[in-house]
Structures are given as structure tokens and as C-alpha cells.
């Protein structure tokens, strides 16, 4: 068994020498329920900090992992006062067996929180950093708890996804998201924060393990497949990485992908729907967006406006699909603001942008105004104002001139 005081030697070797991570199946719910806490400790008590070896072993973000039979939650509870949050409590829970009853980590936390902290006249925000995402049963319990206590909100950052290929596990995460919980994957920033806040590190710096970032990207893709189009807000670092309009990717280097954030509005500016899509395999964000709008069955006798903020301008195929979509729906007005131009020097990509303009679709480049609106509407900004990156306006002006040349050539050729 894995526990705080009995970390297996294999785990210590993994931390110190960094071999290729074990790959296998996630533990079963029964395994996750096995006792994992230090022997002789009061089962109702929870830890303040983890030792480094346990953290490195239990929170390693493998896509598949074996011998991780414990589930850990590093939690932070904040009271809400006006538009800010005040730190209230923090610590660590893990699953245990006590009084002959198996109890998962999430249920232990809820039991403690209800008994010790919850007050009906207070507003709380809880953040969980989890080694495993909740199983179906725990997800249901947590979702029901959030439904009964409207004064509590929850953000979940998980190192790994528990049995993500099983439908019931996927439905559990969907249920949490539908109940308003923010569900996300732990990135380097969250691991570093946990190391500093919840680990007895003795001031040693956090050392990322091999493939941390690659595994993070793969887990993000799996979670997006599960949640589909939800109103989970983009994380600040993801927004700045993916929507940044710098001509070259700044360090630390990463792959730029297509994200599309949309707002569907009536002509009186009332927002009816909004969401964010990312490219999936063989299904680009623009196509997923079209499918979503079609599924709304909008009244054709009414007029609507759709504003899209997109990281890359559409490829030729997506441009053609958008043209067909707008041609079939003349009650829709579509405005596209792109952070960057995709292969703008290649003729078919230029023609795609020109075809959008000919179909009456507004195509423009994101400026400070659009970045700020996207920040306010689609980013988990913690009520912080938008802070532009260096040379944002200069890059925007350069991209705008490039787009104008492309569209002007189309205009002159009419």
C-alpha cells in the first residue's frame, strides 16, 4: 500500500533517478478505498503537508498509472467577501478505512467541511488539487453537495484522470461540470504551487519530472473530449499562450493550437449563448462551432449576431464551411477576430479569407479591445484586469496590415 510514511522503494528510485514511468491501469474504486494513512493516526485528522517523496510519487501526471492506490486532495478554502477571496483554511486529505467503513478522500473532506467549517451565512470557494479525479460515486456526491449548498463553489485541478475510458467515470466528471464545478488538469504552475504550499520541501525548488508537459497536454485533450463544449473558463496561462499574437512562441516553448471563443447575441446585445472550442482530431474548432449553433435551432425570423475570437484564422476548408453556414442562415451576422493569420502567405489560405469577406463575414485582427473582452468573458481571471503582453499593439498592427493587403487584393480583383 502507498501511504505517507511507507512510500515504496520503487517510488524513491523513481524520484531520485527518474526512469521511464510505470504504465498500467488506474486502480479500481476498491483499491482507492484501501487504507493509505499513517498507522496509529487518528482517522478523523488530516495532514498539513506531504513529504516530498509522497508528492512526487502520488501526483506524477501519468496518463495511465499503477501502484498509486491512494487518492490525495490538497485543498484550499477561501471565504468570499465582496469581489475578493480571503484565505480560510488549507491542508491535505487522503482516503482511509476507519470504523470499518471505507471512505474516499472526497467524502472525507465533505464530512469534515460540513461539520467544522460550513456556515449558511458565509460564501466559500474551495480549490482541490487531486492526485486522481473523482470516481463516479464521489462525483455524484460532490455534485449533490454543490446543488444543496449554493454558497459553495468548487475548482478541481487533477494530476490524473481516473478510469477516463469508462463511460461512468466520464459521466461523473460531466455531472460535476454541469453543477458548476470548474474541472481542469494540473499544469506545471499547479504542481509548483502545491509543492510550495502543501509539501514539506525544506525550501528546495520544485523539479519537474520527465514528460510532465507532454502528459499534461494529452490529459487536457482527454478531459476536453469528456466535457465537450462547457463554460469552463480558460486558465490565464492558457489564454496568454494560445491567444498571444507574438510572431514567435516565447519561452518556455509550446505548440500553438486553435481555440475559438464565441458569443451569440440578439441585436439588442443580449447574450444568448457562449462557449469555447478547441481543435480535435479531424474536427476543427470552426466545425464544432457550426455544429453547436445548428443544434440551437434558432428562430429564422429573428436576427442574431455572433462574435468569434479565434487564435488562428480559418484554414481553407473551414473558411468554406463557414461561408456555406452563413449562406444558409441569412438571419445570422458573423464577426471573426483572429489573433494570428494561419499560413497567410499560401494562396489557398489567402483565398479562404477573401471568400469569407465576399460572403459578408467580417474578418478582422484582435486588438487590445478584443483581447480585453475575451479575457473578461472567457478567462478565469479572478477579477483581475487584463494586462497586455509586451508589444501587443505593435504585433496587432502588423498582422492587421497583412490582412488588409490580402483582403484589398480580393477587392481589386472584383
Phi, psi and omega in degrees: 000154180256130180206174187297320185261353182231057177290129183296152180301326179301322179294319179296320178296322181296320182291317188277324185253339175067050177287177177301129184299149174297147176232131181187205182266153173294155179293157177283168178299324178296319179295320178295339180273353182292155183296132180231002185268165179301137181293142177084358180272145177300123186292341180276351182270149174238165187274156173270320183218154175264154170280154187302320183297318179296317180299311182298324182282310187284333184256005178299130192271061176286145176292319172234141183213138171244171180062012172256078186268357176261152173240126183244143171235119167266118189244154173224127178248130178235141171274141177265127175229114183058242182253015181235169178240140180243127180301136187238314181198157177203161180167197185225133172243153170214160186288146181213167168246124176212149185054032177074009183243130175282133182222121178288160186301317182300320182288326175298317180297312182299319178299314179295316184295318178298318185283324191254332191237325191291127175228137186292337183266009178245157175244134187234149166235125181251135174242127177248130167251112193245144175285325174233141171293158184297145171287174184301315183295317180292321178300319178296315180298316181293317178298317178297320177299314179296324178294325180280335185239089183289350179271007180237130172242157188222133170244131181242124171241119186244140179286323182221158177260126183279119176044051188292347179273349179274135185299321184291327176293320178296319179295326177297316179293322176298320180296319177299314181297318180296332180276000175105358178290138174273118184245126183210170179262140177293127176259182177306320182297319179291321177297318180295319178297314180298319179302316182286323188270322193242002183243138176282074190275349183054040175067015174282143181288154175289132179246108181296145180273169180297137177069017178303311184290319179298316179295323177301313181298318181293320179291323176300317178297318179296318181293321178295325176297325181287312187276339181063219179269103177240172176267024169302126183284151177290144174286152184304313183294325178294318178300312184290326178290311188276327180265355178302136185257021176295143180294334177233148180292122178286158177290149354289141190288146183206169180266130177278131181237171181270121171240138179233117176253132184230151171232125175260123185230151166282168183293342175276011176076011175284124180281124180262328182200153174204160182182182182219133178240152174233152177305135169248169180302124177060018177212099186288161183301323180297322180290319177297322177297314179300315179301320181295312181297319178298326182289345182280346180050056181294148180292116182292346179275354178250154179258143182225156176237136178238126176251126180242129169254124187227140184289320177239140174298155187296147172286169182303318181296315180292322176301317179297319178295321179293321177298313179298321180298313181289324179298323179282344185231077184286359174272001180251137172247124185246128175241126181244126174244118182255139175287321183219159178262133186265116179047049187292345181272353182264134189305311181300328179287323174298315182296326177299316177295320178295322179295324177299314180296318180297330180279001179089010178273125179286125179239121183217173180257139179294131174248186179307321182299313181289321177298319180295317179295318178298318177302316183286327186269329193233003185242139174286079191270000178054034179065017177272144178288158179292130177248109183293148176280169184299131176065025179304309184294324179296315178295319181299317180295320179296316179293324180295319178296321180296316179295320180297323178296319179296314184285330178292320177302318177298318181296320182288335182276355181294000000 
